[in-house]
């Protein structure tokens, strides 16, 4: 990295994309260590949604410190994103609570569809929404 381009902590691509993605993969690695290698470590909707919430909160700090970023539209968009991301995060938590119970273990296809497709779609959708809509990278 070019020294004149600033540090990683001020690089908008690092903060918007690399930082939440690193958190996401650390969560997956932790799941793999705790639960062992299985399909369950591919259920990343929870981790992706949590990363999106994290990214939104970190960006709120950036907006609060930088008057150039502080516009009414940006604040409304960020507030709306944080509200939607909290709601979807807890929706994904409820999906995981329901579908990771022992009585659902015999319904593998349904579990993969709900947790591996639906929950991942919403979690990664939040990350994409943050990067494209809120951060505007």
FENHU-V884625 format. One record per residue. N is the residue number from 1. NEAR is the number of other ideal C-beta (glycine too) atoms within 12 Angstrom. Layout:
N NEAR
N NEAR
This chain:
1 12
2 8
3 7
4 6
5 12
6 14
7 12
8 17
9 15
10 15
11 18
12 24
13 20
14 23
15 30
16 30
17 24
18 21
19 30
20 40
21 27
22 19
23 27
24 33
25 19
26 19
27 28
28 29
29 17
30 17
31 25
32 20
33 12
34 13
35 17
36 10
37 13
38 19
39 23
40 28
41 24
42 25
43 36
44 38
45 38
46 39
47 38
48 38
49 42
50 33
51 37
52 45
53 35
54 31
55 40
56 37
57 26
58 27
59 36
60 26
61 16
62 25
63 28
64 15
65 13
66 15
67 10
68 9
69 22
70 17
71 14
72 11
73 15
74 24
75 18
76 16
77 25
78 32
79 20
80 19
81 35
82 28
83 17
84 25
85 37
86 22
87 19
88 33
89 33
90 19
91 25
92 37
93 25
94 22
95 31
96 31
97 16
98 20
99 32
100 28
101 15
102 10
103 11
104 21
105 16
106 11
107 17
108 16
109 15
110 18
111 28
112 22
113 19
114 27
115 39
116 28
117 23
118 25
119 37
120 31
121 25
122 34
123 39
124 30
125 27
126 41
127 40
128 27
129 32
130 40
131 30
132 17
133 26
134 38
135 32
136 20
137 22
